[in-house]
Amino acid sequence: MTRLGSSAGPREIYRIDWLPGTDVLHGTCHCGREHTAQDPVEMWEWMLAHPQGHHVEEPRGNSS
């Protein structure tokens, strides 16, 4: 007998919520990053591009 569950390993969970009263979708990736978009295709492309789609520009210090 094969059991699924704890032996199946970790799962990645993606969450997309619709913001009521708007055309805006709010997505949360399994890594915790968040993104908003009006286009569902854009939202899924962002999520599935992990980690490339999650690139964030880091602030650069002033080199004086």
Jmol script that loads the backbone (N, CA, C; Angstrom):
load data "model"
ATOM      1  N   MET A   1       0.842  -1.171   0.000  1.00  0.00           N
ATOM      2  CA  MET A   1       0.000   0.000   0.000  1.00  0.00           C
ATOM      3  C   MET A   1       0.891   1.238   0.000  1.00  0.00           C
ATOM      4  N   THR A   2       0.610   2.175  -0.898  1.00  0.00           N
ATOM      5  CA  THR A   2       1.375   3.412  -0.981  1.00  0.00           C
ATOM      6  C   THR A   2       0.565   4.537  -0.356  1.00  0.00           C
ATOM      7  N   ARG A   3       1.212   5.276   0.540  1.00  0.00           N
ATOM      8  CA  ARG A   3       0.534   6.394   1.191  1.00  0.00           C
ATOM      9  C   ARG A   3       1.093   7.701   0.662  1.00  0.00           C
ATOM     10  N   LEU A   4       0.208   8.616   0.346  1.00  0.00           N
ATOM     11  CA  LEU A   4       0.619   9.965  -0.024  1.00  0.00           C
ATOM     12  C   LEU A   4       0.467  10.846   1.205  1.00  0.00           C
ATOM     13  N   GLY A   5       1.219  11.886   1.249  1.00  0.00           N
ATOM     14  CA  GLY A   5       1.132  12.775   2.413  1.00  0.00           C
ATOM     15  C   GLY A   5       2.515  13.216   2.811  1.00  0.00           C
ATOM     16  N   SER A   6       2.909  12.884   4.021  1.00  0.00           N
ATOM     17  CA  SER A   6       4.183  13.358   4.540  1.00  0.00           C
ATOM     18  C   SER A   6       5.355  12.846   3.714  1.00  0.00           C
ATOM     19  N   SER A   7       5.221  11.680   3.080  1.00  0.00           N
ATOM     20  CA  SER A   7       6.321  11.155   2.280  1.00  0.00           C
ATOM     21  C   SER A   7       6.333  11.720   0.867  1.00  0.00           C
ATOM     22  N   ALA A   8       5.303  12.473   0.495  1.00  0.00           N
ATOM     23  CA  ALA A   8       5.213  13.034  -0.855  1.00  0.00           C
ATOM     24  C   ALA A   8       6.134  14.233  -1.034  1.00  0.00           C
ATOM     25  N   GLY A   9       6.634  14.825   0.030  1.00  0.00           N
ATOM     26  CA  GLY A   9       7.550  15.953  -0.056  1.00  0.00           C
ATOM     27  C   GLY A   9       6.824  17.285  -0.012  1.00  0.00           C
ATOM     28  N   PRO A  10       7.589  18.397   0.047  1.00  0.00           N
ATOM     29  CA  PRO A  10       6.996  19.727   0.139  1.00  0.00           C
ATOM     30  C   PRO A  10       6.321  20.128  -1.170  1.00  0.00           C
ATOM     31  N   ARG A  11       5.286  20.921  -1.050  1.00  0.00           N
ATOM     32  CA  ARG A  11       4.576  21.431  -2.222  1.00  0.00           C
ATOM     33  C   ARG A  11       4.753  22.933  -2.295  1.00  0.00           C
ATOM     34  N   GLU A  12       4.818  23.461  -3.524  1.00  0.00           N
ATOM     35  CA  GLU A  12       4.856  24.901  -3.709  1.00  0.00           C
ATOM     36  C   GLU A  12       3.419  25.387  -3.805  1.00  0.00           C
ATOM     37  N   ILE A  13       3.093  26.419  -3.048  1.00  0.00           N
ATOM     38  CA  ILE A  13       1.737  26.940  -3.050  1.00  0.00           C
ATOM     39  C   ILE A  13       1.751  28.349  -3.622  1.00  0.00           C
ATOM     40  N   TYR A  14       0.934  28.548  -4.643  1.00  0.00           N
ATOM     41  CA  TYR A  14       0.757  29.847  -5.260  1.00  0.00           C
ATOM     42  C   TYR A  14      -0.659  30.310  -4.938  1.00  0.00           C
ATOM     43  N   ARG A  15      -0.802  31.586  -4.622  1.00  0.00           N
ATOM     44  CA  ARG A  15      -2.120  32.100  -4.268  1.00  0.00           C
ATOM     45  C   ARG A  15      -2.394  33.359  -5.061  1.00  0.00           C
ATOM     46  N   ILE A  16      -3.579  33.419  -5.672  1.00  0.00           N
ATOM     47  CA  ILE A  16      -4.014  34.623  -6.379  1.00  0.00           C
ATOM     48  C   ILE A  16      -5.376  35.007  -5.830  1.00  0.00           C
ATOM     49  N   ASP A  17      -5.472  36.239  -5.362  1.00  0.00           N
ATOM     50  CA  ASP A  17      -6.733  36.762  -4.844  1.00  0.00           C
ATOM     51  C   ASP A  17      -7.203  37.894  -5.749  1.00  0.00           C
ATOM     52  N   TRP A  18      -8.496  37.958  -5.947  1.00  0.00           N
ATOM     53  CA  TRP A  18      -9.097  39.065  -6.673  1.00  0.00           C
ATOM     54  C   TRP A  18      -9.480  40.114  -5.648  1.00  0.00           C
ATOM     55  N   LEU A  19      -9.111  41.363  -5.908  1.00  0.00           N
ATOM     56  CA  LEU A  19      -9.456  42.444  -4.991  1.00  0.00           C
ATOM     57  C   LEU A  19     -10.856  42.942  -5.364  1.00  0.00           C
ATOM     58  N   PRO A  20     -11.871  42.643  -4.557  1.00  0.00           N
ATOM     59  CA  PRO A  20     -13.256  43.002  -4.877  1.00  0.00           C
ATOM     60  C   PRO A  20     -13.422  44.475  -5.218  1.00  0.00           C
ATOM     61  N   GLY A  21     -14.261  44.734  -6.206  1.00  0.00           N
ATOM     62  CA  GLY A  21     -14.522  46.105  -6.627  1.00  0.00           C
ATOM     63  C   GLY A  21     -13.493  46.645  -7.601  1.00  0.00           C
ATOM     64  N   THR A  22     -12.508  45.816  -7.974  1.00  0.00           N
ATOM     65  CA  THR A  22     -11.459  46.242  -8.910  1.00  0.00           C
ATOM     66  C   THR A  22     -11.248  45.145  -9.945  1.00  0.00           C
ATOM     67  N   ASP A  23     -10.386  45.437 -10.898  1.00  0.00           N
ATOM     68  CA  ASP A  23      -9.935  44.427 -11.853  1.00  0.00           C
ATOM     69  C   ASP A  23      -8.542  43.937 -11.489  1.00  0.00           C
ATOM     70  N   VAL A  24      -8.144  44.136 -10.243  1.00  0.00           N
ATOM     71  CA  VAL A  24      -6.786  43.857  -9.807  1.00  0.00           C
ATOM     72  C   VAL A  24      -6.695  42.471  -9.161  1.00  0.00           C
ATOM     73  N   LEU A  25      -5.656  41.729  -9.550  1.00  0.00           N
ATOM     74  CA  LEU A  25      -5.338  40.445  -8.942  1.00  0.00           C
ATOM     75  C   LEU A  25      -4.114  40.633  -8.066  1.00  0.00           C
ATOM     76  N   HIS A  26      -4.111  40.003  -6.911  1.00  0.00           N
ATOM     77  CA  HIS A  26      -2.984  40.082  -5.993  1.00  0.00           C
ATOM     78  C   HIS A  26      -2.450  38.671  -5.810  1.00  0.00           C
ATOM     79  N   GLY A  27      -1.209  38.459  -6.229  1.00  0.00           N
ATOM     80  CA  GLY A  27      -0.621  37.137  -6.142  1.00  0.00           C
ATOM     81  C   GLY A  27       0.442  37.051  -5.069  1.00  0.00           C
ATOM     82  N   THR A  28       0.506  35.890  -4.431  1.00  0.00           N
ATOM     83  CA  THR A  28       1.543  35.605  -3.446  1.00  0.00           C
ATOM     84  C   THR A  28       2.208  34.305  -3.857  1.00  0.00           C
ATOM     85  N   CYS A  29       3.510  34.338  -4.078  1.00  0.00           N
ATOM     86  CA  CYS A  29       4.275  33.174  -4.481  1.00  0.00           C
ATOM     87  C   CYS A  29       4.634  32.330  -3.269  1.00  0.00           C
ATOM     88  N   HIS A  30       5.028  31.102  -3.520  1.00  0.00           N
ATOM     89  CA  HIS A  30       5.433  30.217  -2.430  1.00  0.00           C
ATOM     90  C   HIS A  30       6.616  30.766  -1.653  1.00  0.00           C
ATOM     91  N   CYS A  31       7.393  31.678  -2.268  1.00  0.00           N
ATOM     92  CA  CYS A  31       8.552  32.260  -1.588  1.00  0.00           C
ATOM     93  C   CYS A  31       8.172  33.461  -0.729  1.00  0.00           C
ATOM     94  N   GLY A  32       6.922  33.915  -0.840  1.00  0.00           N
ATOM     95  CA  GLY A  32       6.473  35.046  -0.039  1.00  0.00           C
ATOM     96  C   GLY A  32       6.407  36.353  -0.792  1.00  0.00           C
ATOM     97  N   ARG A  33       7.007  36.421  -1.979  1.00  0.00           N
ATOM     98  CA  ARG A  33       6.952  37.654  -2.766  1.00  0.00           C
ATOM     99  C   ARG A  33       5.529  37.892  -3.230  1.00  0.00           C
ATOM    100  N   GLU A  34       5.168  39.166  -3.400  1.00  0.00           N
ATOM    101  CA  GLU A  34       3.826  39.544  -3.812  1.00  0.00           C
ATOM    102  C   GLU A  34       3.883  40.377  -5.086  1.00  0.00           C
ATOM    103  N   HIS A  35       2.789  40.326  -5.850  1.00  0.00           N
ATOM    104  CA  HIS A  35       2.715  41.032  -7.124  1.00  0.00           C
ATOM    105  C   HIS A  35       1.248  41.331  -7.413  1.00  0.00           C
ATOM    106  N   THR A  36       0.977  42.468  -8.043  1.00  0.00           N
ATOM    107  CA  THR A  36      -0.378  42.781  -8.475  1.00  0.00           C
ATOM    108  C   THR A  36      -0.387  42.993  -9.972  1.00  0.00           C
ATOM    109  N   ALA A  37      -1.501  42.627 -10.592  1.00  0.00           N
ATOM    110  CA  ALA A  37      -1.664  42.790 -12.036  1.00  0.00           C
ATOM    111  C   ALA A  37      -3.141  42.721 -12.374  1.00  0.00           C
ATOM    112  N   GLN A  38      -3.513  43.306 -13.511  1.00  0.00           N
ATOM    113  CA  GLN A  38      -4.885  43.197 -13.977  1.00  0.00           C
ATOM    114  C   GLN A  38      -5.050  42.021 -14.929  1.00  0.00           C
ATOM    115  N   ASP A  39      -3.976  41.581 -15.539  1.00  0.00           N
ATOM    116  CA  ASP A  39      -4.016  40.503 -16.522  1.00  0.00           C
ATOM    117  C   ASP A  39      -3.673  39.172 -15.858  1.00  0.00           C
ATOM    118  N   PRO A  40      -4.598  38.195 -15.887  1.00  0.00           N
ATOM    119  CA  PRO A  40      -4.313  36.900 -15.266  1.00  0.00           C
ATOM    120  C   PRO A  40      -3.112  36.187 -15.883  1.00  0.00           C
ATOM    121  N   VAL A  41      -2.909  36.342 -17.178  1.00  0.00           N
ATOM    122  CA  VAL A  41      -1.766  35.702 -17.839  1.00  0.00           C
ATOM    123  C   VAL A  41      -0.466  36.292 -17.310  1.00  0.00           C
ATOM    124  N   GLU A  42      -0.421  37.617 -17.176  1.00  0.00           N
ATOM    125  CA  GLU A  42       0.768  38.272 -16.627  1.00  0.00           C
ATOM    126  C   GLU A  42       1.060  37.763 -15.220  1.00  0.00           C
ATOM    127  N   MET A  43      -0.002  37.584 -14.417  1.00  0.00           N
ATOM    128  CA  MET A  43       0.172  37.107 -13.039  1.00  0.00           C
ATOM    129  C   MET A  43       0.792  35.714 -13.025  1.00  0.00           C
ATOM    130  N   TRP A  44       0.260  34.778 -13.825  1.00  0.00           N
ATOM    131  CA  TRP A  44       0.793  33.415 -13.837  1.00  0.00           C
ATOM    132  C   TRP A  44       2.205  33.377 -14.400  1.00  0.00           C
ATOM    133  N   GLU A  45       2.486  34.190 -15.424  1.00  0.00           N
ATOM    134  CA  GLU A  45       3.853  34.227 -15.962  1.00  0.00           C
ATOM    135  C   GLU A  45       4.826  34.706 -14.893  1.00  0.00           C
ATOM    136  N   TRP A  46       4.429  35.697 -14.103  1.00  0.00           N
ATOM    137  CA  TRP A  46       5.296  36.198 -13.027  1.00  0.00           C
ATOM    138  C   TRP A  46       5.561  35.090 -12.004  1.00  0.00           C
ATOM    139  N   MET A  47       4.499  34.401 -11.608  1.00  0.00           N
ATOM    140  CA  MET A  47       4.668  33.352 -10.595  1.00  0.00           C
ATOM    141  C   MET A  47       5.508  32.191 -11.095  1.00  0.00           C
ATOM    142  N   LEU A  48       5.257  31.756 -12.311  1.00  0.00           N
ATOM    143  CA  LEU A  48       5.946  30.580 -12.818  1.00  0.00           C
ATOM    144  C   LEU A  48       7.368  30.878 -13.287  1.00  0.00           C
ATOM    145  N   ALA A  49       7.753  32.145 -13.339  1.00  0.00           N
ATOM    146  CA  ALA A  49       9.106  32.527 -13.745  1.00  0.00           C
ATOM    147  C   ALA A  49      10.083  32.510 -12.576  1.00  0.00           C
ATOM    148  N   HIS A  50       9.670  32.004 -11.450  1.00  0.00           N
ATOM    149  CA  HIS A  50      10.501  32.000 -10.241  1.00  0.00           C
ATOM    150  C   HIS A  50      11.846  31.321 -10.483  1.00  0.00           C
ATOM    151  N   PRO A  51      12.962  31.884 -10.124  1.00  0.00           N
ATOM    152  CA  PRO A  51      13.123  33.166  -9.442  1.00  0.00           C
ATOM    153  C   PRO A  51      13.329  34.343 -10.384  1.00  0.00           C
ATOM    154  N   GLN A  52      13.457  34.120 -11.697  1.00  0.00           N
ATOM    155  CA  GLN A  52      13.719  35.227 -12.615  1.00  0.00           C
ATOM    156  C   GLN A  52      12.640  36.304 -12.551  1.00  0.00           C
ATOM    157  N   GLY A  53      11.394  35.913 -12.414  1.00  0.00           N
ATOM    158  CA  GLY A  53      10.306  36.877 -12.369  1.00  0.00           C
ATOM    159  C   GLY A  53      10.245  37.659 -11.083  1.00  0.00           C
ATOM    160  N   HIS A  54      11.066  37.307 -10.124  1.00  0.00           N
ATOM    161  CA  HIS A  54      11.021  37.946  -8.823  1.00  0.00           C
ATOM    162  C   HIS A  54      12.197  38.881  -8.597  1.00  0.00           C
ATOM    163  N   HIS A  55      12.924  39.207  -9.629  1.00  0.00           N
ATOM    164  CA  HIS A  55      14.091  40.074  -9.489  1.00  0.00           C
ATOM    165  C   HIS A  55      13.657  41.441  -8.976  1.00  0.00           C
ATOM    166  N   VAL A  56      14.298  41.892  -7.945  1.00  0.00           N
ATOM    167  CA  VAL A  56      14.012  43.196  -7.357  1.00  0.00           C
ATOM    168  C   VAL A  56      15.311  43.975  -7.333  1.00  0.00           C
ATOM    169  N   GLU A  57      15.247  45.198  -7.830  1.00  0.00           N
ATOM    170  CA  GLU A  57      16.427  46.059  -7.796  1.00  0.00           C
ATOM    171  C   GLU A  57      16.733  46.430  -6.352  1.00  0.00           C
ATOM    172  N   GLU A  58      17.942  46.164  -5.937  1.00  0.00           N
ATOM    173  CA  GLU A  58      18.376  46.547  -4.596  1.00  0.00           C
ATOM    174  C   GLU A  58      18.867  47.994  -4.639  1.00  0.00           C
ATOM    175  N   PRO A  59      18.528  48.790  -3.636  1.00  0.00           N
ATOM    176  CA  PRO A  59      19.029  50.168  -3.606  1.00  0.00           C
ATOM    177  C   PRO A  59      20.552  50.182  -3.518  1.00  0.00           C
ATOM    178  N   ARG A  60      21.152  51.039  -4.293  1.00  0.00           N
ATOM    179  CA  ARG A  60      22.623  51.142  -4.293  1.00  0.00           C
ATOM    180  C   ARG A  60      23.055  52.302  -3.423  1.00  0.00           C
ATOM    181  N   GLY A  61      24.112  52.085  -2.671  1.00  0.00           N
ATOM    182  CA  GLY A  61      24.641  53.129  -1.812  1.00  0.00           C
ATOM    183  C   GLY A  61      25.347  54.217  -2.622  1.00  0.00           C
ATOM    184  N   ASN A  62      25.553  55.333  -2.020  1.00  0.00           N
ATOM    185  CA  ASN A  62      26.224  56.456  -2.674  1.00  0.00           C
ATOM    186  C   ASN A  62      27.713  56.293  -2.437  1.00  0.00           C
ATOM    187  N   SER A  63      28.470  56.045  -3.507  1.00  0.00           N
ATOM    188  CA  SER A  63      29.926  55.873  -3.369  1.00  0.00           C
ATOM    189  C   SER A  63      30.612  57.220  -3.497  1.00  0.00           C
ATOM    190  N   SER A  64      30.981  57.786  -2.363  1.00  0.00           N
ATOM    191  CA  SER A  64      31.631  59.103  -2.403  1.00  0.00           C
ATOM    192  C   SER A  64      33.059  59.027  -1.941  1.00  0.00           C
TER     193      SER A  64
END
end "model"
wireframe off; spacefill off
backbone 0.3
color backbone group
